[in-house]
Amino acid sequence: MVWTQQNTDFYGRDATEERTALPYRGVIHALIRARIPYLPVHADHIERDAGRFSALLLPHLGTLSDAQCAQVRAFVERAGGLLATGESSRYDEWGDHTPIWWPH
């Protein structure tokens, strides 16, 4: 489960609960109900921790920097799974809309 504080601060801005907290908690609840173990990983540490995961979940993770997107792409290229929901990666790390969706 990938997270960043920037997602809450910049993408969540005026609607933090709806944009960031609810999607994150919703995925956690689904994983728990399905008895699927998970660990949170900061988007800056995907490459460092990649060996611990078989898949990444991006729960409506709107803000990702180019470097963070590159880490996600590298993970997938090494045959890692990816589930990205909502507007994941649609905004840069400051919450500004990026014109090109995945990968940007």
C-alpha positions, 0 to 999 in steps of 0.5 A, a space after each residue: 500500500 503506497 502512501 505519501 504525506 504530499 497526497 494528503 497535503 496537496 491533492 487532499 487540500 480542501 477535501 482530505 477525508 474524501 480524496 485521501 483518507 476514505 480511499 486509503 481506509 477502504 482499501 485497507 478494509 478490503 484487504 483485511 476482509 479478504 485476509 490479505 496481508 499488506 504493508 504501507 510503503 512510502 512512495 519514495 521508498 518503493 525501490 528500496 523496499 521492492 523485494 518485500 512486495 509482489 504488488 503495489 496498491 495506489 489507493 487514489 494516490 493523486 500526487 506522485 513526483 516524476 521520481 516516484 512514478 519512475 520507481 513504480 514503473 521500475 517495479 512493474 517492469 520487474 514483473 511486480 503487480 500494480 493496482 492504481 485506483 481513482 486519480 492515481 498519478 494524475 497530479 504532480 507532487 504539488 497537486 498540480 494537474 499533469 496533462 498526461 496520465 500514466 506514465 507521466 
